[in-house]
Amino acid sequence: MQHEEQAHGETDDLRGRPLDLAQMVAYQDGAVVSRTLVDCKAGTITIFAFARGQGLSEHTAPYDATVYVVDGEAQVTISGKDIRVQTGEMIIMPANEPHALKAVKPFKMMLVMIRG
């Protein structure tokens, strides 16, 4: 898996204007592309674009992780249970439970992590 972070300067330029989440990152064959929109002490908001078949391997996080599906379809696995999510749906992955995700189709998501 290739992972690329899109460099777009400071996140301050995103404040105070409408954002088209689907346009914030572009699909790239065989890659996962991400762009951080908010990164502060309280948490992060990151947009990801996954090529078909790409994903994030199983891991845990000390905080709940909220995924909103901007485009496409993915399989999310939480503590061994497979769940399909698609455009317009949201799923909360509980803190300290193993989770992973894989793009069934090209897939874009907004990941919100709140630390606390």
N, C-alpha and C positions, 0 to 999 in steps of 0.2 A: 504494500500500500504506500502510495506517495501522499504526503500531506503538505499542503502549501498554505501559508498564512498570507492573505492579501494585505499589502501595505498601502494604507490610504491616509497616512498622517494621523493627527490627533483626532480623538473622538469628539472633541468640542465642536467641530464643523458639522456634526450631525444634530446638534441640539436645536430645538425651536423650529423644526420644520418637519413636514410629513416625510416618512420613509417608506418606500416600496420594498418590503423585506425580500420579495422574490428577486429583486434586481440588485441586492446588496452583494451577492456572490454569484459567480458563474460556474456551471458544471465544467469539469475537465476530465477527459477520458482517463480511467484508471487511478483517479486521485480523489482525495478529500480536501476541500478548500474551505477555509474559515476566515471570518472577519469579526473581530471583537468590536462591539458597539459601545459597551460600557464596561469599565474595569475599575472598580473602587473597593475600598475596604469592606463595604457591605455586601458586595457580590459582583457578578459578571453577567453580561448578556452577549452571546456570541451567535452569529449566523453561520451555518455550515451548508455546504453542497457536497453530496456524495454521489460519485458515479455508481451505476448499477453494480451490485456485488461488493462494494466497498462498505466499511463500517468501522466501528470502534469495538475492540476486543473487550472481553469481560473484565470489569473492574468495580471498585466500590468508591464511594465518596462520603465524606463525613456530614454532608448536608443533602436534603432533598434536591433532586435535579428535575426541573420542569422542561419538557420538550413540547414545542408547538410545531406541528407539521405545516410548513409553508407551501410545499409542493411535493408531489410524488407519494411514495409508499415505502414503508420500512417494517422490518420485523424487530421488535424490541423484546429482549429476553430479560426477565426480572426473576431472580432466584429460581432459575430453571424453567419458568413459565413463558412460553412464546405468545406474543400479542402483536397483531397487525395494527398499524396506525397509518392513516392517510390524510391527504390534504384537508386542512380545517380542524383536525383533531389534536388533542393535547393529552399527554400522559405525564404523570408524576412518578419518578423513580425514587423510591424511599431511600433515605440515608442508610448507609452501612449494609445495604443488600446488594449482592452482586448483580450487575446489569451489563448488557451489551446491546448493540444495534447494528443492523445490516440493511443496506438499501435493496429492496425488492425490485424497484424501478429507480431511476435517478430520483434523488430525494434531497429536499432542502428543509432544514429545521432551524428554529430559534431555541437555543439552550439558555435557560435562566437558572443561575445558581445564586441563592441568597445564603450568605454565611451568617448563621445565627439562629 
